[in-house]
Amino acid sequence: MCYPFIFMIVNSLRSENQFLNGQGFSLASWGALFRALPVVTELLNSTLVCSAAIAIILVCSSAAGFAFAKLRFRRQAFLFLAVIGSMMVPVQSIIIPEYVNLANLHLVNNYLGPIMVYAALGTPFATFLMTAFFRGLPDELIEAGLCDGMSPVGAFWRVALPMAKPALATVAVLQFIQIWDDFLVGLLFLQEPTNRTITVGLGVLSSGRVISIPILMAGSLVSAVPAIVVYLTFQRYLVSGLTLGASR
């Protein structure tokens, strides 16, 4: 598991000749990477898209999960099955109509376009996860809030949501890794060099006639580090989050 990262680190510290000879170390590839790509700008673009999409996902999935778990309304089971069923739709099958729709709304080469797509793709699974979590909360807690004069919205905001921090962290980490590493959506909806994400920038870098492996390894390392840091920091939430509702 560690070998790919060791390979990236070692070969990113070599020039092209040193890579071909298999010996020596140099920072030439890192300098060439920052000259070939606006790395800082692309990292900021990725951060902006990820943060905005995750914020939308957290708001929508937490509210929907609470409603499915603790409220009763008409066609509740049908709507929940529809949300679960949407998880089975592959993104490749809807990406063309999505592109046409957003192009008609002039949202191609606009940050709002991929943010909306990522939010739509991530909300169903996040809703399923949040529903499983809220079902595990005792109904007595919500009923106590309602007896104290809270509305259902107040009970959600003041009782359920503060207790859902582990589940929210799990959703945020999973979606961050998914969105940060995605290539297809960013390639289609952010085509201008000034608003490309880091994964699209690396794809452009590797599409040239002559590919420098050390430069590509340096870029791949830059792209991988944020996801690795987030994963290692919130790893304990992932383990608990993936088992939410297992006993139900």
C-alpha positions as CSV (number, residue, x, y, z in Angstrom):
1,M,0.0,0.0,0.0
2,C,2.9,2.4,0.8
3,Y,4.9,1.5,-2.3
4,P,3.1,3.9,-4.7
5,F,3.7,6.8,-2.4
6,I,7.3,5.9,-1.9
7,F,7.7,5.6,-5.7
8,M,6.1,9.1,-6.1
9,I,8.3,10.7,-3.5
10,V,11.6,9.2,-4.7
11,N,11.0,9.9,-8.4
12,S,9.7,13.4,-7.8
13,L,13.1,14.2,-6.4
14,R,14.9,13.3,-9.6
15,S,15.5,15.0,-12.9
16,E,14.6,13.2,-16.1
17,N,18.2,11.9,-16.6
18,Q,18.4,10.8,-13.0
19,F,15.1,9.0,-13.4
20,L,16.3,7.2,-16.5
21,N,19.6,6.3,-14.8
22,G,17.9,5.2,-11.6
23,Q,20.2,7.2,-9.3
24,G,20.7,10.7,-7.9
25,F,18.4,13.3,-6.5
26,S,17.4,16.8,-7.6
27,L,14.6,19.4,-7.1
28,A,14.6,20.2,-10.8
29,S,11.3,18.4,-11.4
30,W,9.5,20.4,-8.7
31,G,10.7,23.7,-10.3
32,A,9.6,22.5,-13.7
33,L,6.2,21.5,-12.3
34,F,5.5,25.0,-10.9
35,R,6.6,26.5,-14.2
36,A,4.4,24.3,-16.2
37,L,1.2,24.6,-14.1
38,P,-0.3,27.2,-11.9
39,V,-0.3,24.7,-9.0
40,V,-1.3,27.1,-6.2
41,T,-4.3,28.4,-8.3
42,E,-5.4,24.9,-9.2
43,L,-5.2,23.8,-5.5
44,L,-7.3,26.8,-4.6
45,N,-9.8,26.0,-7.3
46,S,-10.1,22.4,-6.0
47,T,-10.5,23.7,-2.5
48,L,-13.3,26.1,-3.5
49,V,-15.3,23.5,-5.4
50,C,-14.9,20.8,-2.7
51,S,-15.8,23.1,0.1
52,A,-18.9,24.6,-1.5
53,A,-20.2,21.2,-2.7
54,I,-19.6,19.6,0.7
55,A,-21.4,22.4,2.4
56,I,-24.5,21.9,0.2
57,I,-24.3,18.1,0.7
58,L,-24.2,18.5,4.5
59,V,-27.1,20.8,4.6
60,C,-29.4,18.8,2.3
61,S,-28.4,15.3,3.6
62,S,-28.7,16.2,7.3
63,A,-32.2,17.8,6.9
64,A,-33.4,14.9,4.6
65,G,-31.9,12.3,6.9
66,F,-33.7,13.7,9.9
67,A,-37.0,13.9,8.0
68,F,-36.8,10.3,6.8
69,A,-35.7,9.0,10.2
70,K,-37.9,11.0,12.7
71,L,-40.9,12.5,10.8
72,R,-43.9,10.9,9.2
73,F,-45.3,12.1,5.9
74,R,-47.0,10.7,2.9
75,R,-45.0,8.5,0.5
76,Q,-42.1,8.6,2.8
77,A,-40.9,5.0,1.9
78,F,-41.3,5.7,-1.8
79,L,-39.2,8.9,-1.6
80,F,-36.5,7.2,0.4
81,L,-36.3,4.3,-2.1
82,A,-36.1,6.9,-4.9
83,V,-33.1,8.5,-3.1
84,I,-31.4,5.1,-2.6
85,G,-32.2,4.2,-6.2
86,S,-30.5,7.3,-7.5
87,M,-27.2,6.0,-6.0
88,M,-27.3,3.2,-8.6
89,V,-27.2,5.6,-11.6
90,P,-23.7,5.9,-13.0
91,V,-22.4,9.4,-13.5
92,Q,-21.3,8.5,-17.1
93,S,-24.9,7.9,-18.1
94,I,-26.1,11.4,-17.1
95,I,-23.0,13.5,-17.7
96,I,-24.1,14.5,-21.3
97,P,-27.5,15.8,-20.4
98,E,-26.0,17.5,-17.4
99,Y,-23.5,19.2,-19.6
100,V,-26.2,20.3,-22.0
101,N,-28.4,21.6,-19.2
102,L,-25.6,23.6,-17.5
103,A,-24.4,24.9,-20.9
104,N,-27.9,26.3,-21.5
105,L,-27.7,28.0,-18.1
106,H,-24.2,29.4,-19.0
107,L,-22.6,27.5,-16.1
108,V,-19.8,25.8,-18.0
109,N,-16.5,27.3,-17.0
110,N,-18.3,28.6,-14.0
111,Y,-17.5,27.2,-10.5
112,L,-21.2,26.9,-9.8
113,G,-21.6,24.2,-12.5
114,P,-19.3,21.5,-11.0
115,I,-20.4,22.5,-7.5
116,M,-24.0,21.7,-8.4
117,V,-23.1,18.5,-10.1
118,Y,-20.9,17.2,-7.2
119,A,-23.7,18.2,-4.7
120,A,-26.3,16.3,-6.7
121,L,-24.1,13.2,-7.0
122,G,-23.1,13.2,-3.4
123,T,-26.4,14.0,-1.6
124,P,-28.1,10.5,-2.1
125,F,-25.4,8.5,-0.3
126,A,-25.0,11.2,2.3
127,T,-28.7,11.2,2.9
128,F,-28.7,7.4,3.3
129,L,-25.8,7.7,5.8
130,M,-27.5,10.5,7.8
131,T,-30.8,8.6,7.9
132,A,-29.1,5.6,9.4
133,F,-27.5,7.8,12.0
134,F,-30.7,9.6,13.0
135,R,-32.6,6.3,13.2
136,G,-30.1,5.3,15.9
137,L,-31.0,8.4,18.1
138,P,-33.6,7.7,20.7
139,D,-37.0,9.0,19.8
140,E,-37.4,10.2,23.4
141,L,-34.8,13.0,22.8
142,I,-36.8,14.5,19.9
143,E,-40.1,14.1,21.8
144,A,-38.6,15.8,24.8
145,G,-37.7,18.8,22.6
146,L,-41.1,18.9,21.1
147,C,-42.7,18.8,24.6
148,D,-40.5,21.8,25.5
149,G,-42.2,23.8,22.8
150,M,-39.7,23.3,20.0
151,S,-40.9,22.9,16.4
152,P,-39.6,19.9,14.3
153,V,-37.1,22.3,12.8
154,G,-36.0,23.5,16.3
155,A,-35.6,19.9,17.5
156,F,-33.5,19.1,14.4
157,W,-31.3,22.2,14.9
158,R,-30.9,22.2,18.6
159,V,-31.2,18.5,19.6
160,A,-30.4,16.2,16.7
161,L,-27.8,18.1,14.7
162,P,-25.3,18.7,17.6
163,M,-25.3,15.0,18.2
164,A,-24.7,14.2,14.5
165,K,-21.2,15.7,14.4
166,P,-19.5,12.3,13.9
167,A,-21.8,11.4,11.0
168,L,-21.4,14.9,9.5
169,A,-17.6,14.5,9.7
170,T,-17.8,11.1,8.0
171,V,-19.9,12.5,5.2
172,A,-17.5,15.4,4.8
173,V,-14.4,13.2,4.6
174,L,-15.9,10.7,2.2
175,Q,-17.2,13.5,-0.1
176,F,-13.9,15.4,0.1
177,I,-11.9,12.4,-1.1
178,Q,-14.5,11.6,-3.8
179,I,-14.7,15.2,-5.2
180,W,-11.0,16.1,-4.8
181,D,-9.9,13.0,-6.8
182,D,-12.6,13.3,-9.5
183,F,-11.4,14.1,-13.0
184,L,-14.4,13.8,-15.4
185,V,-16.7,16.5,-14.0
186,G,-13.8,19.0,-13.6
187,L,-12.6,18.3,-17.1
188,L,-16.0,18.9,-18.7
189,F,-17.2,21.9,-16.7
190,L,-14.0,23.8,-15.9
191,Q,-12.1,24.0,-19.2
192,E,-10.4,27.4,-18.8
193,P,-6.7,27.3,-17.6
194,T,-7.5,29.8,-14.9
195,N,-10.2,27.8,-13.2
196,R,-9.0,24.2,-13.7
197,T,-8.8,21.9,-10.6
198,I,-5.5,20.2,-9.8
199,T,-6.6,16.8,-11.2
200,V,-7.5,18.4,-14.5
201,G,-4.2,20.2,-14.5
202,L,-2.3,16.9,-14.1
203,G,-4.4,15.4,-16.9
204,V,-3.4,18.3,-19.2
205,L,0.2,17.9,-18.1
206,S,0.2,14.2,-18.9
207,S,-1.4,14.7,-22.3
208,G,1.6,16.1,-24.0
209,R,3.7,14.3,-26.6
210,V,6.6,14.0,-24.2
211,I,5.8,13.1,-20.6
212,S,8.3,13.6,-17.9
213,I,7.7,11.0,-15.2
214,P,9.4,12.9,-12.4
215,I,7.3,16.0,-13.1
216,L,4.2,13.9,-13.2
217,M,5.1,12.3,-9.9
218,A,5.7,15.6,-8.3
219,G,2.3,16.8,-9.4
220,S,0.6,13.6,-8.3
221,L,2.1,14.0,-4.9
222,V,0.8,17.6,-4.6
223,S,-2.6,16.3,-5.5
224,A,-2.6,13.3,-3.2
225,V,-1.3,15.0,0.0
226,P,-4.5,16.9,0.9
227,A,-6.7,13.8,0.6
228,I,-4.2,11.8,2.6
229,V,-4.1,14.4,5.4
230,V,-7.9,14.6,5.6
231,Y,-8.2,10.8,5.6
232,L,-5.6,10.3,8.4
233,T,-7.0,13.1,10.5
234,F,-10.6,11.9,10.4
235,Q,-10.0,8.2,10.0
236,R,-11.8,7.3,13.2
237,Y,-14.9,9.0,12.0
238,L,-14.8,6.9,8.8
239,V,-14.7,3.6,10.7
240,S,-17.7,4.6,12.9
241,G,-19.6,6.2,9.9
242,L,-19.4,3.1,7.7
243,T,-21.0,1.0,10.4
244,L,-23.9,3.4,11.1
245,G,-27.2,1.6,11.2
246,A,-25.5,-1.8,10.9
247,S,-27.5,-3.1,13.9
248,R,-30.8,-1.9,12.4
